[in-house]
Amino acid sequence: MVGAQLPDEPRYQAAGIGAGAPVALQVAQSVMSPNQPMVAAGFGDSNWLTSQGAGGLSGAMPDLARLVAIFIDQQDNPALKRSTTTSMLNRAAAVFTEFGNNRAGYRLDQAATQSGGL
């Protein structure tokens, strides 16, 4: 909550990058508490627990890199068998084609089967 921040605490900002990104710190009413105090944009102005697919999850870049490594590994690894990864991605590619190139499932914007088992 903006009003509850300490005087020397930095303001938090979820901002875009590039042309047209907001320059000023944005605030909005909270949707996470009944009295709806003003909060920094991206920090309570939407309910991440109800985000479609994400379920409110967030993670650090090293963790994201680990997930990417798990999914691109062509062999079984301790986290996931290659057959499971292949099954998931094949289904995502089928959904992408089946629904007219409108999101592939598993929160992928696009998925396609390529030659060589990719």
N, C-alpha and C positions, 0 to 999 in steps of 0.2 A: 504494500500500500504506500503510495507516494507520501502521504502525510505522516507516516510512521517511520520513515527513513531517518537515520541519524544525520546531523548536519554535514559530517564529513564522509558519508557513504556515497559512493558514486551512483549516478542514475543508470538504470539498466535500459537497454534499448534493443529491440528486435528490429533491425533495419535491413532494407534491401541494399543491393549493390548495383551501381551503374546509373545511367541516366534516368532521371525521374524518381530516384530513391529519395525518401524524406530526409531533410537536413535537420529539422528541429526534432527534439525529443517528443514523441507522440504519447499521449495518455488517453485512457478510455475507462469507462466504468467497469468494475469487476463483475464477472458473472459467477464468481466462486463464493460469494458470501451474500447473505440477505440484504445487508445495508448498502451494497454496491459502491464501495469507495473507489476513488480514482486510482488507477494503477498504470504502470508503464506498459505501453503496448507490447503484447507478447508475453506478459507476465500476469495473467489472470483475466484478460479481456475475452478469452475464449476458453471453453472447457475442453482441455486436451484429453480428459478421460473418455470423452465420447467421440474422439476423432476416429473417423472410419479407417479401419485397418491398423492404425498405429496403436490404439489402445492407451494412449498417453505415454508411450515409450520415448525416451530420448537417450542419447549416448554420446560418448566422447569419440573424437576422431580415431584414436588408436583402436578402440573397440569396433568401430565401423570398418577399419582396415582389416581387422581380424575376420569379420564376417565376410568381407569380400574375398579374402584369401580362402576361406572355407568353401565358398561357392564356386570359385574358379579352379580349385584343385581338381585335376583330372583323375585322381586316385581316391580311394576311401581315406578318410582322415578321422581322428578321434571324435570330432564333433558330428560328422555326417557321412553316411555312405554315399558314394557317387551315384548309385542306382536311385537313391532317394532324391538327390539333387536333379538328376536327369528326369525323373518322373514329375517333379514339381515344375521344372522349366518347360517340359513338353506340354503339360496341362496349360501353363500360362500361354504358350504359343498357340495352342488350340483355341483357348478362350479369346485371344487377341484376334484371330482370324474369324471365329464364329460370331463375334459381336461387332463386326464391321470396324476393326481397328480402333476400338474404344476401350482403352486400358486393358491390360493383359491379365490382371489378377496378381495376387501376391504383391500388390502396390507397385507393379512394374508398369511403366508407361508404354512399353513395347516389348514384345518377345517374338522371336522367330527361330525356327529350327534351321540350322545350316549343315553343310556336309561335314563328314568326319566326326560325327557324334557331338557337334557343338550346337 
